[in-house]
Amino acid sequence: MDDARHGTTLDLELRWFFQTLESRLSLHFGQDTKSRRPAAPPPPDLSKEEGPYADLVKAQAFGRRERLVLALALAPHVRPALLDPLFTRNTTYDRSFSEFGGLTSPTGGFLPSLETALFLLAGDSMTERLAANRLFAPEHAFLRQNLLDLGPPDPSLTPGQRPLRPSPALLHQLLTGEAWRPRFGMHFPARRLETSMEWQDLVLNHDTRRQLGEIIAWLEHGRVVMEDWGLRRKLRPGYRAVFIGPPGTGKTLSATLLGKVTRRDVYRVDLAMVVSKFIGETEKNLESIFTQAEDRDWLLFFDEADALFGKRTGVSDAQDRFANQEVSYLLQRVEEFAGVVILATNLRDNIDDAFLRRFETVVQFALPGPEELHTLWTQGLDRCPLDRDVDLRQLSRRHRLSGGAVINVVRYCALCAVQREQPVIQLRDLEDGIRRELAKEGRTL
């Protein structure tokens, strides 16, 4: 981000905002009786400006009203003194003007509310006020794309008393020029997946790679298919895939690399934090994730997804009925999600058939064969000193392991070798490591 150009853009916008605010106050107090509209200049031309704010305005084609609301929400965070005129007191009643709305921050600054925005846009015109209210409807970009944060609904407040704030994501982007990444916690129970590996490091059979290629094609060309080719009326939004295979066969790594090669963030949903013993809380926790992922091109990855997306139970009590309602909710929400959702499970039979029928791709991850195992051993030990009697090809034919198990053996062998006077990986190290991995699965060498 060019801080100088972005700063200039914000200066232009906020100067225009303040002129509009002054004109509205002048009109409100009867100092301008010729017109019912503020005599403010038109918004500055940002068509040739660069930076996060100018890019947002141009991408959303925001007009005068939207830009005033954005500037109002942003002002307390970048130029709080601009809102000080709204502290003017009504001397008749010795109190603030209720039509100005707003709250006082702990540091004494003015924090705008929805009422403040309506006053700025409409003054005392009921017609313009009703029109301005549409900016805060769920279908408008302000809320649909999580640009503004009006706080949770509160029955003790009138709609106009709800605070008007930029969302954490928007504020972070406008102040730093970087995409906002939420922190893992109770309100966002998902972690961002990262890897230092590259797509060519992924060792899979041909059919699995081909199916992953279909997902990449959607991520890179889905908009062309939906918009340019006119298939939006016929196809559901988004893309849904199920990864099925034993542990250690590359399901999580594949999801992470799908994001890496297409330059998208991948978030793994923490099912332990999502699933709640309290009825209705599971849907609330998941809705928070889906809402924040919408319109950001994130990939959502549900590992061990049968915990949430498993077979529906027979209804024998109220708990069963609510559990089945959760499954139905999840099915509906996954279908409506405009991004990419990936579910992973160890066994196909663990996933409800109603889910599988609605997924575009079911990708099978099998244990690697001898040739794939040889590649895995070679990649894992390519910089490690090996004893002369180590034959990786023979090792690949003798022992059927997952890719994850191979990496565990490599780690074990490397630690054994570095402790010796001559740090060389020996065949017995490899056999001991393989024996340890097989024991985890109840198998023997």
Secondary structure, 3 states (H helix, E strand, C coil): CCHHHHHHHHHHHHHHHHHHHHHHHHHHCCCCCCCCCCCCCCCCCCCCCCCHHHHHHHHHCCCHHHHHHHHHHHHHHHCHHHHHHHHCEECCCCEECHHHCCEECCCCCEECEHHHHHHHHHCCCHHHHHHHHHHHCCCCHHHHCCCEECCCCCCCCCHHHCECEECHHHHHHHHHCCCCCCCCECCECEEEECCCCCHHHCCCCHHHHHHHHHHHHHHHHHHHHHHHCCCCCCCCCCEEEEEECCCCCCHHHHHHHHHHHCCCCEEEECHHHHCCCCCCHHHHHHHHHHHHHCCCCCEEEECCCHHHHECCCCCCCHHHHHHHHHHHHHHHHHHHCCCEEEEEECCHHHECHHHHCCCCEEEECCCCCHHHHHHHHHHHCCCCCECCCCCHHHHHHHCCCCHHHHHHHHHHHHHHHHCCCCCCECHHHHHHHHHHHHHHCCCCC
